[in-house]
Every structure is written in structure tokens, then in C-alpha cells.
Amino acid sequence: MRAAWDAASGAYLARRDPTVATVTYGNLAPDENELRLLGDLDGLRVLDFGCGGGHNAVACARAGAHVTAIDPSMKQLASARRLTVTHDVTVDLQQGTAARLPDLGRIFDLILAIQVLPYVDDLPATLAACRATLAPSGRLVVSIDHPFRDCFFDAEAQDLAGFPVRSYFDTDPLPWSFGPERPMQSRHLPLSAWLDRFTAAGLGLLRLMEPLPPPDLLDELWPDDGPLAPLRAIPHTLICLLTPA
């Protein structure tokens, strides 16, 4: 996946919400200003796991957190480094995967795993590493595309359909791409299976959220009178707030 994200880095960053004013949970989700999941970050030890271009890491640093950010893609990290310079903040940027977390020798009050867990090679090992580096009262925030939304993704058309085209219970990877020669795939699990993985890693669920996209985005993507209007009625993002059990 490192090579895939290196190749897709430019296209990914072009699609990503560029804000660093607050933490974001995905392009189809409300941001932290609306959801209020994190509270005061000043002085907290924060890990942005799978930090991509560093937008959330910079947002946390701007809020006073001591931030470590890790990502396997050197191109993504290069973009994150430029962002820290632009906004004059300090973020400890590290190249690697979850296997690198024990080497950091740090304990975190908050770990952000935003739109990253469907792409890790070893989900149980990744969750175990996050659990091991969380403070006893720490929090892990996971955001992913909602498993129900996956059912509407037409791999052949590379777009959403107005009706389910895939079984919710089909756990084969979901193939998609950022364009020619940028193939990707993401993990699909039913919601119950995600919760089972969290429990097996020693994580307890504090809160589960299924927020609808912001109303203006709904109107832009799937207007009421359009053929894809049914997509307005399904959840597109799943957010889980977890803590050591």
C-alpha cells in the first residue's frame, strides 16, 4: 500500500478538505467544530496515525497538542512537512506503519485513525499497537467509510449507484482507483465485525456516530430531484470513539 499511496498522493491531496482550522473526519462527514468529540487538545499527546498530508496533525498542533504523525508514504509526509512549515507548528513526522509504534516509546492521550484502517495490511496488529500506546484513559478515534455505503459502490463504474450493488456481508476487498494506473483497494467488514475487531484488541466503545454529510454537500452531490437521491438516506461515514477496556 505504501507504493499505491505514493502514486496517489497528488490526487488524494487534491480531493482532501484543505482546512487545518479543525480536525476533519472525512470528506463526507461534519468536522470537529460540529461533532465536538475531542475536547480541549492543549497539552495532550496526540498521534495522527496514517496522517496523509498532515492536515489533522497540524490542526492538533495549532490547538496546543504535542503531535506525532506517522504514515508509510514518503510523498504524503513530504506534503505534511511543508504544511507544518506553512503554519509554523512542530509535528514529529515519522515514516512507517503500526509496526513502528512500539519503537517510538511513547504513550498517547489521543490517537486519530481517520480514514486509514481499511487500508492497513494487518488490522489486528494495528489495533493492538494502538491499544498498547494509549494511556489508560486515552481515546482512539476511528473514522471509516460506512460499511453500508460500500454496498452502493459500483466497482465497474467506479462510482456510487442509487441502489445496492454488493452484498453487505461480502468481505472481499473493495477495488477502486484514483485514476489510470492508480489502483487501490479497501477492507470491507460489516459493522458487527468492526466492533468485534475492536473488542478483540482490548478496546471499549465509548460512542458510535453515523453522521450524515453536511446539508450543502448532500444538495451538491445528490439533489432531491436527481437519480441518486436515495444516497441522501444512508450513512456515509462511521466514527467510533474507543478507549482501553
Backbone torsions as a table, in degrees:
resi	resn	phi	psi	omega
1	MET	NA	-24.9	179.5
2	ARG	-60.0	-45.3	179.5
3	ALA	-63.8	-38.6	-179.8
4	ALA	-63.4	-43.2	-178.9
5	TRP	-73.8	-31.1	172.7
6	ASP	-59.9	-45.2	-178.3
7	ALA	-67.5	-33.6	-174.2
8	ALA	-94.7	0.5	-171.9
9	SER	-53.7	-49.0	-177.7
10	GLY	-61.8	-45.3	-179.9
11	ALA	-66.3	-38.5	178.7
12	TYR	-62.8	-48.0	-177.3
13	LEU	-66.8	-30.0	177.3
14	ALA	-66.9	-28.5	-179.0
15	ARG	-88.3	-21.6	-170.9
16	ARG	-76.0	144.6	172.9
17	ASP	-59.4	122.8	-172.8
18	PRO	-81.3	-0.3	-173.1
19	THR	-66.1	145.1	169.8
20	VAL	-123.7	13.6	-179.1
21	ALA	-74.8	-24.7	-179.4
22	THR	-157.9	165.6	177.5
23	VAL	-71.4	136.9	176.2
24	THR	-113.9	153.7	-173.4
25	TYR	-115.4	13.7	-178.5
26	GLY	129.2	155.2	-175.3
27	ASN	-65.4	-18.0	-177.9
28	LEU	-108.4	16.2	-178.1
29	ALA	-123.5	151.5	169.3
30	PRO	-61.2	157.1	-178.4
31	ASP	-94.3	-176.0	-176.1
32	GLU	-63.6	-29.6	177.8
33	ASN	-58.3	-31.2	178.9
34	GLU	-93.1	-41.5	-171.7
35	LEU	-81.4	-31.0	175.6
36	ARG	54.6	53.0	-179.8
37	LEU	-91.3	-25.3	-164.5
38	LEU	-99.6	-27.4	-176.3
39	GLY	72.2	-159.8	-178.0
40	ASP	-73.2	122.3	-178.7
41	LEU	-94.3	-6.9	-175.0
42	ASP	-58.5	121.6	177.9
43	GLY	84.4	-7.1	-179.6
44	LEU	-75.3	150.1	173.4
45	ARG	-91.3	113.4	-172.3
46	VAL	-118.4	135.9	171.5
47	LEU	-112.6	124.2	171.6
48	ASP	-99.5	100.2	-175.7
49	PHE	-88.8	123.6	-172.9
50	GLY	71.3	55.4	-167.2
51	CYS	-73.6	-14.7	-178.5
52	GLY	57.8	-130.9	-178.2
53	GLY	-78.1	3.3	171.3
54	GLY	86.9	10.2	-174.9
55	HIS	-63.6	-45.0	179.5
56	ASN	-70.6	-36.1	177.5
57	ALA	-60.7	-44.8	179.2
58	VAL	-66.5	-40.5	178.2
59	ALA	-59.4	-42.0	179.2
60	CYS	-67.7	-40.9	178.4
61	ALA	-63.9	-39.9	177.4
62	ARG	-63.3	-26.4	178.7
63	ALA	-87.2	3.6	175.0
64	GLY	98.8	6.2	179.7
65	ALA	-80.0	156.0	171.1
66	HIS	-93.1	108.2	-164.1
67	VAL	-111.2	132.1	166.4
68	THR	-112.6	137.5	-179.7
69	ALA	-131.8	133.3	-176.9
70	ILE	-130.4	141.3	179.5
71	ASP	-157.5	145.8	178.5
72	PRO	-75.4	-19.6	-172.5
73	SER	-91.4	119.3	177.6
74	MET	-65.9	-33.1	178.5
75	LYS	-67.1	-40.4	176.6
76	GLN	-63.8	-41.8	-179.6
77	LEU	-66.0	-35.3	177.0
78	ALA	-62.1	-40.6	176.7
79	SER	-65.6	-40.5	178.4
80	ALA	-63.1	-39.8	179.6
81	ARG	-63.3	-42.2	177.8
82	ARG	-63.0	-35.9	-179.5
83	LEU	-67.4	-38.2	178.3
84	THR	-64.8	-36.8	178.3
85	VAL	-67.5	-44.1	-179.9
86	THR	-57.4	-40.3	-175.0
87	HIS	-101.5	6.0	173.6
88	ASP	53.7	51.9	175.9
89	VAL	-126.9	161.4	179.0
90	THR	-104.6	123.0	173.8
91	VAL	-134.0	130.3	176.5
92	ASP	-81.3	102.4	-177.0
93	LEU	-92.2	129.0	-176.3
94	GLN	-128.5	138.1	175.3
95	GLN	-92.5	130.1	177.8
96	GLY	155.2	-174.8	179.7
97	THR	-118.7	-169.1	-179.8
98	ALA	-59.9	-28.5	179.1
99	ALA	-60.5	-21.3	-179.0
100	ARG	-83.0	-18.4	-173.0
101	LEU	-57.2	-45.3	179.0
102	PRO	-60.7	-29.6	-179.5
103	ASP	-68.0	-21.8	-179.3
104	LEU	-70.9	-25.3	178.4
105	GLY	64.0	35.0	-175.9
106	ARG	-127.3	153.6	174.2
107	ILE	-116.4	137.0	-173.3
108	PHE	-116.7	144.8	174.2
109	ASP	-80.7	-26.7	-176.9
110	LEU	-147.1	131.2	172.7
111	ILE	-120.0	127.4	173.8
112	LEU	-100.7	126.3	174.0
113	ALA	-126.1	80.0	-170.6
114	ILE	-97.9	114.3	178.1
115	GLN	54.9	42.4	-177.4
116	VAL	-126.5	-34.5	-172.8
117	LEU	-61.5	-30.6	176.5
118	PRO	-65.6	-8.8	-174.7
119	TYR	-112.1	-3.2	-179.8
120	VAL	-77.4	149.8	-177.7
121	ASP	-71.7	-41.3	-174.4
122	ASP	-124.7	94.2	-176.1
123	LEU	-64.3	-46.8	179.2
124	PRO	-58.8	-41.5	179.6
125	ALA	-67.3	-37.4	178.9
126	THR	-64.7	-46.8	179.2
127	LEU	-64.8	-38.0	178.1
128	ALA	-63.8	-39.7	179.1
129	ALA	-66.6	-40.2	176.4
130	CYS	-63.9	-44.0	178.4
131	ARG	-59.7	-41.3	-176.7
132	ALA	-69.4	-23.4	-177.6
133	THR	-103.6	6.3	175.6
134	LEU	-87.9	139.2	170.5
135	ALA	-63.1	156.4	-177.5
136	PRO	-52.8	-33.3	177.6
137	SER	-106.5	17.0	-177.8
138	GLY	-72.9	170.5	-177.6
139	ARG	-130.8	139.9	172.6
140	LEU	-112.6	122.9	178.5
141	VAL	-107.5	117.8	-179.0
142	VAL	-110.9	129.2	173.8
143	SER	-127.6	131.0	177.9
144	ILE	-141.8	163.7	167.8
145	ASP	-60.1	136.6	-176.9
146	HIS	-62.7	134.1	179.9
147	PRO	-56.0	-32.8	179.1
148	PHE	-67.3	-35.2	177.9
149	ARG	-60.7	-36.6	-179.4
150	ASP	-54.4	-31.0	-177.7
151	CYS	-64.3	-19.8	-176.6
152	PHE	-97.2	-0.7	-177.7
153	PHE	-86.4	119.5	179.0
154	ASP	-92.2	105.6	-175.8
155	ALA	-63.6	-33.7	-179.6
156	GLU	-69.1	-43.0	179.7
157	ALA	-83.4	-13.8	-176.3
158	GLN	55.1	44.8	-179.8
159	ASP	-159.3	168.0	176.5
160	LEU	-79.7	144.7	174.0
161	ALA	-102.2	164.3	179.2
162	GLY	-84.5	9.5	-179.2
163	PHE	-153.8	158.5	-179.2
164	PRO	-64.4	135.5	178.3
165	VAL	-122.3	3.7	-176.7
166	ARG	-146.9	143.1	179.0
167	SER	-68.0	135.2	175.6
168	TYR	-58.5	-28.6	-174.4
169	PHE	-94.4	1.1	176.4
170	ASP	-78.7	113.5	-176.6
171	THR	-97.6	13.8	172.6
172	ASP	-64.1	148.8	177.7
173	PRO	-58.6	152.0	-179.3
174	LEU	-95.4	111.3	-178.5
175	PRO	-83.8	135.0	176.9
176	TRP	-155.3	179.0	-177.8
177	SER	-152.7	158.7	171.3
178	PHE	-89.0	2.1	-177.4
179	GLY	140.1	-176.5	-179.2
180	PRO	-54.6	134.6	177.3
181	GLU	62.8	24.2	174.7
182	ARG	-130.6	56.4	-178.0
183	PRO	-70.0	143.1	177.4
184	MET	-135.1	166.9	168.7
185	GLN	-151.5	147.1	-179.2
186	SER	-126.5	152.7	-179.9
187	ARG	-75.0	135.5	172.0
188	HIS	-118.3	126.3	173.0
189	LEU	-135.3	144.8	170.5
190	PRO	-60.7	157.3	-178.7
191	LEU	-54.8	-42.1	-179.9
192	SER	-59.8	-36.5	179.7
193	ALA	-70.0	-38.1	174.6
194	TRP	-59.9	-45.9	-179.3
195	LEU	-64.0	-37.4	176.2
196	ASP	-62.0	-40.0	179.1
197	ARG	-64.7	-40.3	178.7
198	PHE	-63.8	-45.7	-179.3
199	THR	-61.7	-43.7	-179.4
200	ALA	-62.2	-26.5	179.5
201	ALA	-86.5	1.8	179.7
202	GLY	82.9	28.0	-179.8
203	LEU	-111.4	138.2	177.0
204	GLY	-106.4	146.1	-177.3
205	LEU	-88.5	119.8	175.3
206	LEU	-90.3	-36.7	-175.8
207	ARG	-159.5	142.1	175.5
208	LEU	-125.0	129.7	-178.3
209	MET	-127.3	143.5	176.7
210	GLU	-130.0	64.6	-172.9
211	PRO	-71.8	141.0	171.9
212	LEU	-72.8	154.0	173.2
213	PRO	-58.2	157.8	175.5
214	PRO	-55.2	144.2	-175.5
215	PRO	-54.4	-39.7	-178.8
216	ASP	-67.1	-31.2	177.0
217	LEU	-72.2	-39.3	175.2
218	LEU	-57.0	-45.3	-178.6
219	ASP	-66.3	-34.2	179.7
220	GLU	-72.0	-43.8	-174.0
221	LEU	-84.1	-43.6	-172.4
222	TRP	-137.6	75.5	-178.2
223	PRO	-60.7	153.5	-176.9
224	ASP	-54.3	-33.7	-176.0
225	ASP	-99.7	13.1	-178.7
226	GLY	-96.3	166.5	-177.6
227	PRO	-67.6	-20.3	-179.8
228	LEU	-101.4	17.9	179.7
229	ALA	-54.5	-32.0	177.6
230	PRO	-57.1	-23.7	-179.9
231	LEU	-68.0	-15.7	175.9
232	ARG	-68.3	-20.8	-170.3
233	ALA	-98.7	6.7	-179.2
234	ILE	-119.6	155.6	175.4
235	PRO	-76.6	141.2	-178.6
236	HIS	-111.3	-18.1	-179.0
237	THR	-133.5	139.0	173.6
238	LEU	-114.6	127.2	178.1
239	ILE	-123.2	126.5	179.5
240	CYS	-120.8	129.2	174.5
241	LEU	-103.2	117.1	-170.9
242	LEU	-122.5	156.7	177.7
243	THR	-145.9	158.1	177.1
244	PRO	-56.5	130.8	-177.7
245	ALA	-75.2	NA	NA
